[in-house]
């Protein structure tokens, strides 16, 4: 039987529960001419319910988000055919040293505890990392692909 597409509207708590175990996304920022710039990213959700992405200050996503903080993410399931959701919000870019502890939180959100936090902090400082943090303002339904319901049974 063909798979039926779904589009489930969810409240914020359900959205965050959906996002927390999913760490693959496409991030949309805007270039200076207004055109779309997409970046595949690893993401997590911090304790305040913001989507967090590790980056470098010179990367297009960071440069664009500083200029125009309105961004969108399409957060995907590990299985490409799995459910996904679009979230829209305001981004802020944190640079070192301000980014250091939020980068620890980013790591924890994705991978849990690091075996050596001092080594991790030193690596982040050595690499000059930044953190992009998105405050979610709106989101679409949690969706899956498939046939429209009226065609799935035929």
DRENTORKOL-3810 file (N, C-alpha, C; in nm, 4 decimals):
REM DRENTORKOL-3810
@n.u->0.0843; n.v->-0.1182; n.w->0.0000; ca.u->0.0000; ca.v->0.0000; ca.w->0.0000; c.u->0.0891; c.v->0.1249; c.w->0.0000
@n.u->0.0585; n.v->0.2234; n.w->-0.0833; ca.u->0.1412; ca.v->0.3442; ca.w->-0.0895; c.u->0.1391; c.v->0.4207; c.w->0.0427
@n.u->0.2494; n.v->0.4848; n.w->0.0695; ca.u->0.2627; ca.v->0.5646; ca.w->0.1912; c.u->0.1868; c.v->0.6956; c.w->0.1753
@n.u->0.1135; n.v->0.7352; n.w->0.2801; ca.u->0.0378; ca.v->0.8599; ca.w->0.2801; c.u->0.1222; c.v->0.9705; c.w->0.3410
@n.u->0.1264; n.v->1.0850; n.w->0.2755; ca.u->0.1967; ca.v->1.2015; ca.w->0.3283; c.u->0.1269; c.v->1.2494; c.w->0.4551
@n.u->0.2056; n.v->1.3034; n.w->0.5468; ca.u->0.1490; ca.v->1.3571; ca.w->0.6701; c.u->0.1988; c.v->1.4992; c.w->0.6907
@n.u->0.1242; n.v->1.5778; n.w->0.7653; ca.u->0.1628; ca.v->1.7145; ca.w->0.8026; c.u->0.0964; c.v->1.7426; c.w->0.9370
@n.u->0.1676; n.v->1.7122; n.w->1.0442; ca.u->0.1117; ca.v->1.7227; ca.w->1.1789; c.u->0.1532; c.v->1.8531; c.w->1.2448
@n.u->0.0556; n.v->1.9370; n.w->1.2763; ca.u->0.0811; ca.v->2.0609; ca.w->1.3505; c.u->0.1146; c.v->2.0241; c.w->1.4946
@n.u->0.2188; n.v->2.0849; n.w->1.5483; ca.u->0.2625; ca.v->2.0527; ca.w->1.6842; c.u->0.2822; c.v->2.1803; c.w->1.7651
@n.u->0.2676; n.v->2.1662; n.w->1.8965; ca.u->0.2967; ca.v->2.2759; ca.w->1.9893; c.u->0.4480; c.v->2.2822; c.w->2.0112
@n.u->0.4947; n.v->2.3899; n.w->2.0737; ca.u->0.6390; ca.v->2.4105; ca.w->2.0927; c.u->0.7056; c.v->2.2926; c.w->2.1649
@n.u->0.6462; n.v->2.2406; n.w->2.2714; ca.u->0.7076; ca.v->2.1293; ca.w->2.3445; c.u->0.7232; c.v->2.0065; c.w->2.2552
@n.u->0.6226; n.v->1.9787; n.w->2.1723; ca.u->0.6303; ca.v->1.8657; ca.w->2.0792; c.u->0.7370; c.v->1.8910; c.w->1.9728
@n.u->0.7467; n.v->2.0157; n.w->1.9270; ca.u->0.8496; ca.v->2.0513; ca.w->1.8296; c.u->0.9876; c.v->2.0248; c.w->1.8877
@n.u->1.0137; n.v->2.0742; n.w->2.0081; ca.u->1.1454; ca.v->2.0563; ca.w->2.0692; c.u->1.1757; c.v->1.9090; c.w->2.0911
@n.u->1.0771; n.v->1.8301; n.w->2.1302; ca.u->1.0966; ca.v->1.6854; ca.w->2.1455; c.u->1.1313; c.v->1.6217; c.w->2.0110
@n.u->1.0722; n.v->1.6716; n.w->1.9024; ca.u->1.1034; ca.v->1.6215; ca.w->1.7689; c.u->1.2459; c.v->1.6615; c.w->1.7288
@n.u->1.2849; n.v->1.7862; n.w->1.7569; ca.u->1.4154; ca.v->1.8370; ca.w->1.7146; c.u->1.5323; c.v->1.7751; c.w->1.7911
@n.u->1.5172; n.v->1.7521; n.w->1.9204; ca.u->1.6321; ca.v->1.7135; ca.w->2.0043; c.u->1.7103; c.v->1.5921; c.w->1.9529
@n.u->1.6484; n.v->1.4851; n.w->1.9072; ca.u->1.7285; ca.v->1.3716; ca.w->1.8606; c.u->1.7746; c.v->1.3840; c.w->1.7149
@n.u->1.7351; n.v->1.4900; n.w->1.6472; ca.u->1.7704; ca.v->1.5067; ca.w->1.5051; c.u->1.8783; c.v->1.6130; c.w->1.4926
@n.u->1.9869; n.v->1.5788; n.w->1.4240; ca.u->2.1027; ca.v->1.6676; ca.w->1.4203; c.u->2.1463; c.v->1.7057; c.w->1.2789
@n.u->2.0662; n.v->1.6729; n.w->1.1791; ca.u->2.0985; ca.v->1.7076; ca.w->1.0402; c.u->1.9971; c.v->1.8099; c.w->0.9898
@n.u->2.0485; n.v->1.9169; n.w->0.9295; ca.u->1.9576; ca.v->2.0208; ca.w->0.8802; c.u->2.0199; c.v->2.0928; c.w->0.7619
@n.u->1.9336; n.v->2.1600; n.w->0.6900; ca.u->1.9762; ca.v->2.2581; ca.w->0.5908; c.u->1.9418; c.v->2.3942; c.w->0.6488
@n.u->2.0418; n.v->2.4812; n.w->0.6559; ca.u->2.0247; ca.v->2.6156; ca.w->0.7087; c.u->2.0165; c.v->2.7127; c.w->0.5924
@n.u->1.9118; n.v->2.7951; n.w->0.5929; ca.u->1.8959; ca.v->2.8969; ca.w->0.4901; c.u->1.9252; c.v->3.0333; c.w->0.5503
@n.u->2.0242; n.v->3.1015; n.w->0.4910; ca.u->2.0515; ca.v->3.2411; ca.w->0.5216; c.u->2.0392; c.v->3.3179; c.w->0.3907
@n.u->2.0488; n.v->3.4491; n.w->0.3989; ca.u->2.0359; ca.v->3.5327; ca.w->0.2785; c.u->2.1677; c.v->3.6030; c.w->0.2477
@n.u->2.2087; n.v->3.5935; n.w->0.1209; ca.u->2.3254; ca.v->3.6677; ca.w->0.0739; c.u->2.2920; c.v->3.8171; c.w->0.0720
@n.u->2.3944; n.v->3.9001; n.w->0.0509; ca.u->2.3729; ca.v->4.0455; ca.w->0.0512; c.u->2.2784; c.v->4.0897; c.w->-0.0603
@n.u->2.2686; n.v->4.0113; n.w->-0.1687; ca.u->2.1753; ca.v->4.0473; ca.w->-0.2771; c.u->2.0348; c.v->3.9915; c.w->-0.2524
@n.u->2.0143; n.v->3.9271; n.w->-0.1382; ca.u->1.8827; ca.v->3.8737; ca.w->-0.1034; c.u->1.8590; c.v->3.7303; c.w->-0.1479
@n.u->1.9488; n.v->3.6744; n.w->-0.2270; ca.u->1.9285; ca.v->3.5365; ca.w->-0.2729; c.u->1.9592; c.v->3.4380; c.w->-0.1605
@n.u->1.9046; n.v->3.3184; n.w->-0.1739; ca.u->1.9185; ca.v->3.2152; ca.w->-0.0710; c.u->2.0580; c.v->3.1548; c.w->-0.0717
@n.u->2.1089; n.v->3.1247; n.w->0.0470; ca.u->2.2328; ca.v->3.0505; ca.w->0.0633; c.u->2.2007; c.v->2.9356; c.w->0.1575
@n.u->2.2206; n.v->2.8125; n.w->0.1129; ca.u->2.1901; ca.v->2.6931; ca.w->0.1927; c.u->2.3189; c.v->2.6261; c.w->0.2386
@n.u->2.3196; n.v->2.5822; n.w->0.3636; ca.u->2.4336; ca.v->2.5104; ca.w->0.4196; c.u->2.3841; c.v->2.3849; c.w->0.4900
@n.u->2.4413; n.v->2.2679; n.w->0.4572; ca.u->2.4120; ca.v->2.1502; ca.w->0.5381; c.u->2.4856; c.v->2.1667; c.w->0.6714
@n.u->2.4160; n.v->2.1443; n.w->0.7830; ca.u->2.4754; ca.v->2.1654; ca.w->0.9152; c.u->2.4386; c.v->2.0523; c.w->1.0105
@n.u->2.5198; n.v->2.0394; n.w->1.1141; ca.u->2.4845; ca.v->1.9586; ca.w->1.2307; c.u->2.4284; c.v->2.0562; c.w->1.3324
@n.u->2.3192; n.v->2.0183; n.w->1.3960; ca.u->2.2551; ca.v->2.1104; ca.w->1.4894; c.u->2.2091; c.v->2.0370; c.w->1.6141
@n.u->2.1884; n.v->2.1158; n.w->1.7181; ca.u->2.1343; ca.v->2.0650; ca.w->1.8427; c.u->2.0332; c.v->2.1650; c.w->1.8946
@n.u->1.9782; n.v->2.1350; n.w->2.0108; ca.u->1.8844; ca.v->2.2252; ca.w->2.0777; c.u->1.9403; c.v->2.2515; c.w->2.2164
@n.u->1.9585; n.v->2.3795; n.w->2.2511; ca.u->2.0122; ca.v->2.4115; ca.w->2.3833; c.u->1.9020; c.v->2.4084; c.w->2.4887
@n.u->1.9392; n.v->2.4330; n.w->2.6131; ca.u->1.8435; ca.v->2.4220; ca.w->2.7232; c.u->1.7328; c.v->2.5271; c.w->2.7145
@n.u->1.7552; n.v->2.6353; n.w->2.6420; ca.u->1.6536; ca.v->2.7395; ca.w->2.6239; c.u->1.5651; c.v->2.7131; c.w->2.5016
@n.u->1.5843; n.v->2.5985; n.w->2.4352; ca.u->1.5017; ca.v->2.5632; ca.w->2.3207; c.u->1.5427; c.v->2.6328; c.w->2.1917
@n.u->1.6672; n.v->2.6793; n.w->2.1847; ca.u->1.7186; ca.v->2.7412; ca.w->2.0625; c.u->1.7959; c.v->2.6376; c.w->1.9828
@n.u->1.7892; n.v->2.6478; n.w->1.8503; ca.u->1.8681; ca.v->2.5600; ca.w->1.7644; c.u->2.0099; c.v->2.6168; c.w->1.7586
@n.u->2.1091; n.v->2.5306; n.w->1.7789; ca.u->2.2489; ca.v->2.5745; ca.w->1.7815; c.u->2.3304; c.v->2.5006; c.w->1.6758
@n.u->2.4215; n.v->2.5764; n.w->1.6123; ca.u->2.5050; ca.v->2.5264; ca.w->1.5039; c.u->2.6465; c.v->2.5781; c.w->1.5256
@n.u->2.7435; n.v->2.4905; n.w->1.5234; ca.u->2.8835; ca.v->2.5291; ca.w->1.5332; c.u->2.9327; c.v->2.5716; c.w->1.3949
@n.u->3.0135; n.v->2.6776; n.w->1.3904; ca.u->3.0628; ca.v->2.7271; ca.w->1.2624; c.u->3.1925; c.v->2.8042; c.w->1.2855
@n.u->3.2393; n.v->2.8696; n.w->1.1822; ca.u->3.3554; ca.v->2.9584; ca.w->1.1893; c.u->3.3084; c.v->3.0987; c.w->1.1525
@n.u->3.3710; n.v->3.2023; n.w->1.2089; ca.u->3.3215; ca.v->3.3388; ca.w->1.1872; c.u->3.3220; c.v->3.3836; c.w->1.0416
@n.u->3.4091; n.v->3.3285; n.w->0.9591; ca.u->3.4197; ca.v->3.3727; ca.w->0.8199; c.u->3.3290; c.v->3.2956; c.w->0.7242
@n.u->3.2599; n.v->3.1923; n.w->0.7715; ca.u->3.1726; ca.v->3.1130; ca.w->0.6844; c.u->3.0517; c.v->3.1945; c.w->0.6403
@n.u->3.0020; n.v->3.1633; n.w->0.5219; ca.u->2.8893; ca.v->3.2382; ca.w->0.4641; c.u->2.7701; c.v->3.2421; c.w->0.5595
@n.u->2.7400; n.v->3.1292; n.w->0.6241; ca.u->2.6236; ca.v->3.1270; ca.w->0.7136; c.u->2.6381; c.v->3.2275; c.w->0.8263
@n.u->2.7582; n.v->3.2402; n.w->0.8816; ca.u->2.7820; ca.v->3.3347; ca.w->0.9913; c.u->2.7795; c.v->3.4790; c.w->0.9406
@n.u->2.8453; n.v->3.5035; n.w->0.8301; ca.u->2.8480; ca.v->3.6387; ca.w->0.7717; c.u->2.7062; c.v->3.6830; c.w->0.7367
@n.u->2.6314; n.v->3.5955; n.w->0.6713; ca.u->2.4942; ca.v->3.6292; ca.w->0.6315; c.u->2.4040; c.v->3.6505; c.w->0.7525
@n.u->2.4145; n.v->3.5650; n.w->0.8539; ca.u->2.3282; ca.v->3.5759; ca.w->0.9721; c.u->2.3581; c.v->3.7029; c.w->1.0517
@n.u->2.4819; n.v->3.7492; n.w->1.0492; ca.u->2.5143; ca.v->3.8761; ca.w->1.1167; c.u->2.4430; c.v->3.9923; c.w->1.0475
@n.u->2.4392; n.v->3.9879; n.w->0.9157; ca.u->2.3789; ca.v->4.0958; ca.w->0.8377; c.u->2.2264; c.v->4.0880; c.w->0.8405
@n.u->2.1728; n.v->3.9675; n.w->0.8248; ca.u->2.0278; ca.v->3.9467; ca.w->0.8226; c.u->1.9981; c.v->3.8261; c.w->0.9110
@n.u->1.9559; n.v->3.8500; n.w->1.0351; ca.u->1.9399; ca.v->3.7395; ca.w->1.1298; c.u->1.8177; c.v->3.6504; c.w->1.1069
@n.u->1.7327; n.v->3.6831; n.w->1.0095; ca.u->1.6166; ca.v->3.5980; ca.w->0.9821; c.u->1.6632; c.v->3.4757; c.w->0.9035
@n.u->1.6536; n.v->3.3565; n.w->0.9651; ca.u->1.7011; ca.v->3.2329; ca.w->0.9026; c.u->1.5934; c.v->3.1261; c.w->0.9103
@n.u->1.6115; n.v->3.0208; n.w->0.8333; ca.u->1.5239; ca.v->2.9034; ca.w->0.8380; c.u->1.6109; c.v->2.7788; c.w->0.8378
@n.u->1.5600; n.v->2.6744; n.w->0.9011; ca.u->1.6251; ca.v->2.5440; ca.w->0.8978; c.u->1.5223; c.v->2.4396; c.w->0.8593
@n.u->1.5629; n.v->2.3459; n.w->0.7757; ca.u->1.4842; ca.v->2.2264; ca.w->0.7491; c.u->1.5569; c.v->2.1146; c.w->0.8218
@n.u->1.4985; n.v->2.0699; n.w->0.9338; ca.u->1.5604; ca.v->1.9669; ca.w->1.0171; c.u->1.5092; c.v->1.8314; c.w->0.9699
@n.u->1.6043; n.v->1.7438; n.w->0.9363; ca.u->1.5751; ca.v->1.6149; ca.w->0.8749; c.u->1.5963; c.v->1.5004; c.w->0.9720
@n.u->1.5285; n.v->1.3909; n.w->0.9467; ca.u->1.5537; ca.v->1.2667; ca.w->1.0200; c.u->1.6763; c.v->1.1988; c.w->0.9604
@n.u->1.7383; n.v->1.1079; n.w->1.0369; ca.u->1.8539; ca.v->1.0344; ca.w->0.9841; c.u->1.8155; c.v->0.9573; c.w->0.8586
@n.u->1.6963; n.v->0.8968; n.w->0.8600; ca.u->1.6439; ca.v->0.8279; ca.w->0.7430; c.u->1.5868; c.v->0.9351; c.w->0.6504
@n.u->1.6401; n.v->0.9473; n.w->0.5301; ca.u->1.5996; ca.v->1.0551; ca.w->0.4402; c.u->1.4485; c.v->1.0567; c.w->0.4167
@n.u->1.3841; n.v->0.9396; n.w->0.4222; ca.u->1.2391; ca.v->0.9325; ca.w->0.4039; c.u->1.1610; c.v->0.9608; c.w->0.5315
@n.u->1.2322; n.v->0.9910; n.w->0.6392; ca.u->1.1676; ca.v->1.0136; ca.w->0.7677; c.u->1.1070; c.v->1.1530; c.w->0.7783
@n.u->1.0422; n.v->1.1809; n.w->0.8900; ca.u->0.9787; ca.v->1.3111; ca.w->0.9089; c.u->1.0798; c.v->1.4248; c.w->0.9180
@n.u->1.0328; n.v->1.5432; n.w->0.8840; ca.u->1.1149; ca.v->1.6638; ca.w->0.8851; c.u->1.0268; c.v->1.7821; c.w->0.9247
@n.u->1.0912; n.v->1.8942; n.w->0.9561; ca.u->1.0170; ca.v->2.0145; ca.w->0.9904; c.u->1.0993; c.v->2.1375; c.w->0.9517
@n.u->1.0319; n.v->2.2426; n.w->0.9128; ca.u->1.0969; ca.v->2.3718; ca.w->0.8895; c.u->1.0738; c.v->2.4595; c.w->1.0110
@n.u->1.1825; n.v->2.5211; n.w->1.0592; ca.u->1.1720; ca.v->2.6194; ca.w->1.1664; c.u->1.2308; c.v->2.7506; c.w->1.1164
@n.u->1.1688; n.v->2.8610; n.w->1.1581; ca.u->1.2136; ca.v->2.9949; ca.w->1.1200; c.u->1.2419; c.v->3.0727; c.w->1.2471
@n.u->1.3437; n.v->3.1570; n.w->1.2420; ca.u->1.3725; ca.v->3.2354; ca.w->1.3606; c.u->1.4821; c.v->3.3374; c.w->1.3401
@n.u->1.5206; n.v->3.3973; n.w->1.4523; ca.u->1.6243; ca.v->3.4998; ca.w->1.4563; c.u->1.7544; c.v->3.4367; c.w->1.5035
@n.u->1.8593; n.v->3.4566; n.w->1.4247; ca.u->1.9908; ca.v->3.4018; ca.w->1.4586; c.u->2.0769; c.v->3.5073; c.w->1.5249
@n.u->2.1615; n.v->3.4604; n.w->1.6131; ca.u->2.2696; ca.v->3.5434; ca.w->1.6649; c.u->2.3964; c.v->3.4614; c.w->1.6488
@n.u->2.5071; n.v->3.5299; n.w->1.6227; ca.u->2.6353; ca.v->3.4624; ca.w->1.6070; c.u->2.7231; c.v->3.5003; c.w->1.7253
@n.u->2.7671; n.v->3.4005; n.w->1.7984; ca.u->2.8560; ca.v->3.4217; ca.w->1.9124; c.u->2.9973; c.v->3.3840; c.w->1.8715
@n.u->3.0923; n.v->3.4731; n.w->1.8992; ca.u->3.2335; ca.v->3.4465; ca.w->1.8736; c.u->3.3044; c.v->3.4242; c.w->2.0066
@n.u->3.4249; n.v->3.3713; n.w->1.9991; ca.u->3.5053; ca.v->3.3521; ca.w->2.1195; c.u->3.5429; c.v->3.4876; c.w->2.1786
@n.u->3.5524; n.v->3.5005; n.w->2.3087; ca.u->3.5388; ca.v->3.3949; ca.w->2.4087; c.u->3.3937; c.v->3.3658; c.w->2.4485
@n.u->3.3005; n.v->3.4535; n.w->2.4083; ca.u->3.1594; ca.v->3.4367; ca.w->2.4467; c.u->3.1025; c.v->3.3023; c.w->2.4016
@n.u->3.1511; n.v->3.2482; n.w->2.2900; ca.u->3.0968; ca.v->3.1246; ca.w->2.2334; c.u->3.1427; c.v->2.9988; c.w->2.3068
@n.u->3.2457; n.v->3.0073; n.w->2.3908; ca.u->3.3081; ca.v->2.8857; ca.w->2.4435; c.u->3.2124; c.v->2.7972; c.w->2.5228
@n.u->3.1448; n.v->2.8496; n.w->2.6239; ca.u->3.0540; ca.v->2.7652; ca.w->2.7022; c.u->2.9307; c.v->2.7233; c.w->2.6217
@n.u->2.8726; n.v->2.8119; n.w->2.5371; ca.u->2.7650; ca.v->2.7648; ca.w->2.4495; c.u->2.8098; c.v->2.6533; c.w->2.3534
@n.u->2.9371; n.v->2.6524; n.w->2.3126; ca.u->2.9877; ca.v->2.5419; ca.w->2.2298; c.u->2.9920; c.v->2.4114; c.w->2.3099
@n.u->3.0197; n.v->2.4204; n.w->2.4393; ca.u->3.0130; ca.v->2.3026; ca.w->2.5264; c.u->2.8689; c.v->2.2509; c.w->2.5289
@n.u->2.7736; n.v->2.3423; n.w->2.5443; ca.u->2.6317; ca.v->2.3035; ca.w->2.5438; c.u->2.5920; c.v->2.2419; c.w->2.4099
@n.u->2.6438; n.v->2.2981; n.w->2.2997; ca.u->2.6181; ca.v->2.2449; ca.w->2.1648; c.u->2.6654; c.v->2.0992; c.w->2.1578
@n.u->2.7889; n.v->2.0742; n.w->2.2025; ca.u->2.8435; ca.v->1.9382; ca.w->2.1991; c.u->2.7562; c.v->1.8435; c.w->2.2807
@n.u->2.7190; n.v->1.8864; n.w->2.4015; ca.u->2.6350; ca.v->1.8024; ca.w->2.4875; c.u->2.5010; c.v->1.7707; c.w->2.4212
@n.u->2.4430; n.v->1.8687; n.w->2.3519; ca.u->2.3121; ca.v->1.8486; ca.w->2.2879; c.u->2.3189; c.v->1.7431; c.w->2.1785
@n.u->2.4339; n.v->1.7294; n.w->2.1161; ca.u->2.4474; ca.v->1.6350; ca.w->2.0051; c.u->2.5107; c.v->1.5028; c.w->2.0482
@n.u->2.6159; n.v->1.5105; n.w->2.1299; ca.u->2.6962; ca.v->1.3910; ca.w->2.1588; c.u->2.7035; c.v->1.3505; c.w->2.3045
@n.u->2.6455; n.v->1.4283; n.w->2.3952; ca.u->2.6544; ca.v->1.3934; ca.w->2.5368; c.u->2.7824; c.v->1.4473; c.w->2.5989
@n.u->2.8368; n.v->1.3739; n.w->2.6932; ca.u->2.9557; ca.v->1.4201; ca.w->2.7653; c.u->3.0834; c.v->1.3909; c.w->2.6871
@n.u->3.1738; n.v->1.4869; n.w->2.6870; ca.u->3.3050; ca.v->1.4725; ca.w->2.6244; c.u->3.3997; c.v->1.4085; c.w->2.7255
@n.u->3.4923; n.v->1.3241; n.w->2.6804; ca.u->3.5835; ca.v->1.2607; ca.w->2.7765; c.u->3.6823; c.v->1.3587; c.w->2.8414
@n.u->3.7053; n.v->1.4753; n.w->2.7774; ca.u->3.8018; ca.v->1.5719; ca.w->2.8315; c.u->3.7570; c.v->1.7125; c.w->2.7922
@n.u->3.6791; n.v->1.7752; n.w->2.8807; ca.u->3.6245; ca.v->1.9077; ca.w->2.8482; c.u->3.7331; c.v->2.0130; c.w->2.8325
@n.u->3.8420; n.v->2.0029; n.w->2.9065; ca.u->3.9516; ca.v->2.1000; ca.w->2.8918; c.u->4.0101; c.v->2.0898; c.w->2.7506
@n.u->4.0266; n.v->1.9667; n.w->2.7030; ca.u->4.0799; ca.v->1.9468; ca.w->2.5674; c.u->3.9817; c.v->2.0015; c.w->2.4636
@n.u->3.8521; n.v->1.9776; n.w->2.4836; ca.u->3.7501; ca.v->2.0276; ca.w->2.3907; c.u->3.7526; c.v->2.1809; c.w->2.3863
@n.u->3.7537; n.v->2.2438; n.w->2.5044; ca.u->3.7574; ca.v->2.3910; ca.w->2.5089; c.u->3.8827; c.v->2.4451; c.w->2.4398
@n.u->3.9966; n.v->2.3803; n.w->2.4632; ca.u->4.1214; ca.v->2.4229; ca.w->2.3993; c.u->4.1118; c.v->2.4093; c.w->2.2473
@n.u->4.0514; n.v->2.3006; n.w->2.2003; ca.u->4.0351; ca.v->2.2805; ca.w->2.0558; c.u->3.9444; c.v->2.3874; c.w->1.9945
@n.u->3.8346; n.v->2.4206; n.w->2.0631; ca.u->3.7435; ca.v->2.5238; ca.w->2.0121; c.u->3.8148; c.v->2.6591; c.w->2.0054
@n.u->3.8938; n.v->2.6911; n.w->2.1069; ca.u->3.9688; ca.v->2.8171; ca.w->2.1081; c.u->4.0745; c.v->2.8173; c.w->1.9979
@n.u->4.1464; n.v->2.7066; n.w->1.9844; ca.u->4.2512; ca.v->2.6952; ca.w->1.8819; c.u->4.1913; c.v->2.7101; c.w->1.7415
@n.u->4.0731; n.v->2.6524; n.w->1.7201; ca.u->4.0086; ca.v->2.6569; ca.w->1.5886; c.u->3.9343; c.v->2.7876; c.w->1.5637
@n.u->3.9174; n.v->2.8709; n.w->1.6674; ca.u->3.8479; ca.v->2.9987; ca.w->1.6507; c.u->3.6998; c.v->2.9824; c.w->1.6184
@n.u->3.6357; n.v->2.8853; n.w->1.6797; ca.u->3.4963; ca.v->2.8525; ca.w->1.6466; c.u->3.3987; c.v->2.9621; c.w->1.6897
@n.u->3.2856; n.v->2.9622; n.w->1.6221; ca.u->3.1717; ca.v->3.0477; ca.w->1.6560; c.u->3.0500; c.v->2.9582; c.w->1.6734
@n.u->2.9455; n.v->3.0141; n.w->1.7307; ca.u->2.8204; ca.v->2.9411; ca.w->1.7477; c.u->2.7066; c.v->3.0259; c.w->1.6937
@n.u->2.6276; n.v->2.9659; n.w->1.6071; ca.u->2.5072; ca.v->3.0296; ca.w->1.5552; c.u->2.3912; c.v->2.9764; c.w->1.6391
@n.u->2.3138; n.v->3.0668; n.w->1.6959; ca.u->2.2046; ca.v->3.0287; ca.w->1.7860; c.u->2.0755; c.v->3.0889; c.w->1.7324
@n.u->1.9758; n.v->3.0043; n.w->1.7085; ca.u->1.8509; ca.v->3.0473; ca.w->1.6459; c.u->1.7367; c.v->3.0389; c.w->1.7465
@n.u->1.6761; n.v->3.1533; n.w->1.7743; ca.u->1.5558; ca.v->3.1580; ca.w->1.8565; c.u->1.4375; c.v->3.1309; c.w->1.7649
@n.u->1.3676; n.v->3.0208; n.w->1.7885; ca.u->1.2585; ca.v->2.9781; ca.w->1.7016; c.u->1.1383; c.v->3.0703; c.w->1.7203
@n.u->1.0904; n.v->3.1250; n.w->1.6089; ca.u->0.9738; ca.v->3.2131; ca.w->1.6110; c.u->0.8491; c.v->3.1458; c.w->1.5549
@n.u->0.8693; n.v->3.0582; n.w->1.4583; ca.u->0.7552; ca.v->2.9841; ca.w->1.4020; c.u->0.8072; c.v->2.8563; c.w->1.3380
@n.u->0.7139; n.v->2.7660; n.w->1.3110; ca.u->0.7510; ca.v->2.6379; ca.w->1.2515; c.u->0.6323; c.v->2.5831; c.w->1.1759
@n.u->0.6660; n.v->2.4989; n.w->1.0799; ca.u->0.5627; ca.v->2.4336; ca.w->1.0014; c.u->0.5233; c.v->2.3021; c.w->1.0662
@n.u->0.4418; n.v->2.2285; n.w->0.9985; ca.u->0.4054; ca.v->2.0970; ca.w->1.0522; c.u->0.5232; c.v->2.0003; c.w->1.0431
@n.u->0.5222; n.v->1.8997; n.w->1.1296; ca.u->0.6154; ca.v->1.7888; ca.w->1.1156; c.u->0.5585; c.v->1.7042; c.w->1.0019
@n.u->0.6368; n.v->1.6890; n.w->0.8978; ca.u->0.5839; ca.v->1.6320; ca.w->0.7740; c.u->0.6594; c.v->1.5064; c.w->0.7307
@n.u->0.5898; n.v->1.4240; n.w->0.6527; ca.u->0.6522; ca.v->1.3109; ca.w->0.5834; c.u->0.6057; c.v->1.3152; c.w->0.4392
@n.u->0.6869; n.v->1.2600; n.w->0.3525; ca.u->0.6498; ca.v->1.2537; ca.w->0.2117; c.u->0.5585; c.v->1.1357; c.w->0.1850
@n.u->0.5033; n.v->1.1342; n.w->0.0673; ca.u->0.4142; ca.v->1.0256; ca.w->0.0271; c.u->0.3027; c.v->1.0788; c.w->-0.0598
@n.u->0.2090; n.v->0.9920; n.w->-0.0872; ca.u->0.0959; ca.v->1.0298; ca.w->-0.1691; c.u->-0.0028; c.v->1.1154; c.w->-0.0900
@n.u->-0.0715; n.v->1.2084; n.w->-0.1563; ca.u->-0.1795; ca.v->1.2782; ca.w->-0.0868; c.u->-0.2820; c.v->1.1768; c.w->-0.0371
@n.u->-0.3448; n.v->1.2022; n.w->0.0785; ca.u->-0.4357; ca.v->1.1033; ca.w->0.1360; c.u->-0.5422; c.v->1.0542; c.w->0.0377
@n.u->-0.5931; n.v->1.1417; n.w->-0.0481; ca.u->-0.6985; ca.v->1.1009; ca.w->-0.1402; c.u->-0.6485; c.v->1.0061; c.w->-0.2501
@n.u->-0.5158; n.v->0.9986; n.w->-0.2686; ca.u->-0.4593; ca.v->0.9087; ca.w->-0.3710; c.u->-0.3957; c.v->0.7836; c.w->-0.3120
@n.u->-0.3680; n.v->0.7856; n.w->-0.1821; ca.u->-0.2926; ca.v->0.6750; ca.w->-0.1201; c.u->-0.3661; c.v->0.5422; c.w->-0.1294
@n.u->-0.4960; n.v->0.5452; n.w->-0.1247; ca.u->-0.5735; ca.v->0.4201; ca.w->-0.1285; c.u->-0.5977; c.v->0.3664; c.w->-0.2663
@n.u->-0.5592; n.v->0.4439; n.w->-0.3707; ca.u->-0.5892; ca.v->0.3975; ca.w->-0.5066; c.u->-0.4743; c.v->0.3282; c.w->-0.5743
END
